[in-house]
Amino acid sequence: MKYKGPVARHYPTAPWTDDDSGSAVTNGLMPALRPIWDVHLRDTMICLGGDGNYYMTGTTGDNWSAFNDGIELYASSDLKTWRYLGLVWSIERDGTWEKNWTMRDGVPFRTIWASEIHFISDNYYICHCVSGVGMGVLKSTSGKPEGPYVHVIQDGPINKGGIDATLFQDDDGRVYFTYGGAVQIREVKHDFSGFAGDWQPVEYDMPAHAPDPDRPASAAKGVLGFEGATLFKAGGRYYLGCCEFIGGRYSFMFATSDNLLGPYRGRHEGPPGGGGGNVFRDKNGRWWQTYFCNDKQMPFREKPGLAAIDFDANGHIVLSKDQPFVGKAWKA
């Protein structure tokens, strides 16, 4: 892990060098975003809860690529001031299949990645994954965001090896599960006791695209991206997003459709460097995209950030002219 901060770390860390160069800012691609809180958190995910508060989670822990304790949660009433709600789900205390240590890149590995909290049908659900093992969904037994949480849908991991699970509730109340590169979607039973049907393939109608030179192994035909699936609806359209490197930036690539399963068209890069997280609407109707800044072009790294977004005439996601969480003025 790389590290940049005021407190010395007691395990080996890689040199920081220019890992927060801010070149995307100086090149005019994005505003000089600042973190919304000074905490080490990747895959930032924020949702509006039923009580009017916002809840944030993600991948936490200073050595997240090897181990962490579980799922941590933060709360805010205004997206500006956050408070720590604690470790709401512990691998040791609450885990089942997640407790097993595995090997990854030659070192022991046991860590929860890409946690997502969702408020669905008056309750809170958390998706999570363990790389190389699979994904899970948790349900609050108290109806409160801090839990306690238990496994639902199934006891063991969903789709062995899958990562970046996410949930989506459609306008009719039906709930769907997808993950990774969003190549398939599956409906969840209304009580989360299992899946309501088989996996359904997602259809894409888009030209082949060349992989980024910094990621030559990237998928290059008929897909959005390779990980970090997110799904939401705006203006009557379904939006699917997946992470991909483009111009060295780790960004969400988005596409839209009139139907849940596609075909999805209009592949475009969302706010530059805004890959891994989600898009949500606040209680005043304004749209936001989360950031955690995963590449060297960003103004900070691996901390939670927020960018205000709009939708252009083509339905593409673009940065708003007004950006509350910036270090200096921004002209879109």
ZAMARGU-4260 file (C-alpha; in steps of 0.2 Angstrom, whole numbers, plus 5000, padded with zeros to 4 digits):
<rodrens>
0) 5000/5000/5000 | 5005/5018/4997 | 5003/5030/5011 | 5003/5049/5013 | 4997/5056/5030
5) 5003/5063/5047 | 5004/5047/5057 | 5018/5034/5053 | 5012/5017/5048 | 5019/5002/5057
10) 5019/4990/5041 | 5029/4992/5025 | 5022/5005/5013 | 5026/5010/4995 | 5033/5027/4991
15) 5020/5040/4987 | 5029/5049/4973 | 5017/5058/4961 | 5002/5047/4965 | 4991/5063/4968
20) 4998/5074/4954 | 4981/5083/4951 | 4985/5083/4932 | 4967/5081/4928 | 4963/5097/4937
25) 4978/5107/4929 | 4972/5100/4912 | 4954/5107/4915 | 4946/5090/4915 | 4939/5091/4933
30) 4938/5103/4947 | 4950/5103/4962 | 4939/5091/4972 | 4943/5089/4991 | 4939/5075/5002
35) 4922/5076/5011 | 4931/5068/5026 | 4949/5064/5029 | 4948/5045/5031 | 4955/5031/5021
40) 4941/5024/5011 | 4939/5017/4993 | 4924/5013/4983 | 4914/5027/4991 | 4896/5023/4991
45) 4883/5035/4999 | 4864/5032/5000 | 4850/5043/5007 | 4841/5034/5021 | 4823/5033/5026
50) 4827/5045/5041 | 4833/5059/5030 | 4851/5055/5034 | 4865/5050/5022 | 4875/5034/5025
55) 4892/5031/5018 | 4903/5015/5017 | 4915/5007/5005 | 4932/4998/5007 | 4940/5003/5023
60) 4957/4999/5032 | 4974/5005/5029 | 4980/4989/5021 | 4964/4984/5012 | 4973/4974/4999
65) 4977/4961/5012 | 4965/4963/5027 | 4952/4973/5036 | 4940/4971/5050 | 4923/4971/5040
70) 4911/4985/5036 | 4912/5002/5043 | 4898/5015/5042 | 4897/5034/5042 | 4882/5046/5043
75) 4878/5064/5039 | 4863/5075/5038 | 4870/5087/5025 | 4884/5078/5016 | 4896/5090/5024
80) 4898/5085/5042 | 4901/5066/5045 | 4901/5055/5060 | 4907/5038/5062 | 4894/5025/5067
85) 4907/5011/5069 | 4911/4993/5063 | 4893/4988/5059 | 4897/4971/5053 | 4913/4962/5059
90) 4921/4947/5049 | 4925/4939/5066 | 4909/4943/5075 | 4897/4941/5061 | 4905/4932/5046
95) 4902/4915/5040 | 4911/4911/5024 | 4920/4927/5025 | 4931/4921/5040 | 4942/4910/5029
100) 4959/4916/5025 | 4965/4914/5007 | 4980/4918/4997 | 4981/4933/4985 | 4996/4938/4976
105) 5006/4927/4987 | 5001/4934/5004 | 4987/4930/5016 | 4971/4938/5012 | 4955/4942/5021
110) 4946/4958/5017 | 4929/4965/5013 | 4929/4975/4997 | 4916/4988/4990 | 4903/4988/5003
115) 4887/4996/4997 | 4873/5002/5008 | 4855/5003/5001 | 4839/5008/5008 | 4825/4997/5000
120) 4807/4995/5006 | 4810/5003/5023 | 4825/4993/5027 | 4844/4994/5025 | 4854/4981/5015
125) 4873/4980/5012 | 4882/4971/4998 | 4900/4966/5000 | 4913/4954/4992 | 4929/4945/4995
130) 4940/4945/4980 | 4942/4927/4973 | 4929/4920/4985 | 4912/4928/4981 | 4899/4941/4986
135) 4885/4943/4999 | 4870/4953/5004 | 4866/4958/5022 | 4850/4964/5030 | 4847/4974/5045
140) 4837/4965/5058 | 4833/4981/5067 | 4828/4992/5052 | 4842/5004/5057 | 4857/5007/5046
145) 4869/5002/5060 | 4861/4985/5061 | 4864/4971/5067 | 4865/4963/5050 | 4862/4945/5044
150) 4865/4936/5028 | 4851/4935/5015 | 4848/4928/4998 | 4859/4913/5002 | 4871/4908/5016
155) 4886/4905/5005 | 4895/4917/4993 | 4885/4922/4978 | 4895/4918/4961 | 4911/4912/4967
160) 4925/4924/4962 | 4913/4938/4958 | 4916/4956/4965 | 4907/4973/4966 | 4890/4967/4970
165) 4876/4980/4969 | 4857/4982/4971 | 4844/4992/4962 | 4825/4994/4965 | 4815/4999/4950
170) 4799/5010/4950 | 4788/4995/4953 | 4797/4990/4969 | 4806/4975/4961 | 4824/4973/4966
175) 4838/4967/4955 | 4856/4961/4958 | 4871/4964/4947 | 4890/4964/4949 | 4907/4966/4941
180) 4906/4971/4923 | 4887/4971/4923 | 4885/4957/4910 | 4870/4949/4919 | 4856/4954/4931
185) 4845/4944/4942 | 4829/4948/4951 | 4829/4946/4970 | 4813/4939/4979 | 4804/4953/4988
190) 4808/4946/5005 | 4827/4943/5000 | 4825/4925/5004 | 4833/4920/4987 | 4833/4925/4969
195) 4816/4926/4960 | 4823/4919/4943 | 4838/4915/4933 | 4852/4926/4928 | 4847/4937/4913
200) 4861/4943/4900 | 4862/4962/4898 | 4862/4967/4880 | 4874/4981/4874 | 4873/4990/4857
205) 4889/4999/4855 | 4904/4999/4844 | 4920/4990/4849 | 4933/5002/4858 | 4951/5001/4860
210) 4958/4997/4877 | 4967/5010/4886 | 4986/5009/4883 | 4989/5008/4902 | 4978/4993/4903
215) 4981/4982/4887 | 4972/4967/4894 | 4956/4977/4896 | 4940/4971/4887 | 4938/4980/4871
220) 4922/4974/4863 | 4904/4977/4867 | 4906/4980/4885 | 4905/4995/4897 | 4920/4991/4908
225) 4928/4977/4919 | 4922/4980/4937 | 4912/4991/4949 | 4895/4989/4942 | 4882/5003/4947
230) 4864/5004/4941 | 4851/5018/4943 | 4837/5027/4935 | 4835/5045/4930 | 4823/5054/4918
235) 4814/5038/4914 | 4831/5030/4908 | 4841/5016/4915 | 4859/5020/4918 | 4872/5006/4919
240) 4890/5011/4924 | 4906/5001/4925 | 4924/5006/4928 | 4937/5007/4915 | 4954/5015/4912
245) 4953/5029/4899 | 4967/5040/4896 | 4975/5033/4912 | 4960/5039/4922 | 4950/5026/4932
250) 4932/5032/4927 | 4914/5026/4926 | 4909/5022/4908 | 4890/5024/4907 | 4877/5019/4895
255) 4858/5021/4895 | 4843/5011/4890 | 4824/5011/4890 | 4824/4994/4897 | 4832/4986/4911
260) 4841/4972/4901 | 4845/4984/4887 | 4851/4986/4874 | 4862/4999/4882 | 4869/5013/4870
265) 4878/5029/4871 | 4894/5023/4880 | 4903/5038/4888 | 4915/5043/4901 | 4907/5051/4916
270) 4915/5064/4927 | 4934/5060/4924 | 4942/5049/4937 | 4925/5046/4945 | 4926/5027/4945
275) 4921/5015/4959 | 4906/5021/4969 | 4888/5026/4964 | 4877/5040/4958 | 4863/5046/4969
280) 4850/5060/4971 | 4849/5070/4987 | 4834/5075/4997 | 4833/5092/4988 | 4833/5083/4971
285) 4851/5086/4966 | 4862/5073/4958 | 4879/5067/4964 | 4893/5055/4960 | 4904/5048/4973
290) 4923/5049/4971 | 4938/5040/4979 | 4951/5045/4967 | 4960/5029/4961 | 4973/5035/4949
295) 4988/5047/4948 | 4979/5061/4939 | 4968/5064/4954 | 4970/5078/4967 | 4969/5066/4981
300) 4969/5047/4983 | 4958/5034/4992 | 4947/5046/5002 | 4929/5049/5000 | 4924/5064/4988
305) 4908/5070/4980 | 4905/5079/4963 | 4889/5087/4958 | 4882/5081/4941 | 4870/5085/4928
310) 4863/5076/4912 | 4866/5084/4895 | 4854/5084/4880 | 4860/5067/4876 | 4857/5060/4893
315) 4876/5059/4896 | 4882/5062/4914 | 4893/5078/4915 | 4900/5088/4929 | 4889/5103/4936
320) 4896/5120/4935 | 4893/5123/4953 | 4904/5112/4964 | 4902/5114/4983 | 4917/5102/4987
325) 4931/5110/4978 | 4947/5119/4983 | 4945/5133/4970 | 4933/5140/4957 | 4928/5128/4943
330) 4922/5132/4926 | 4914/5117/4917
</rodrens>
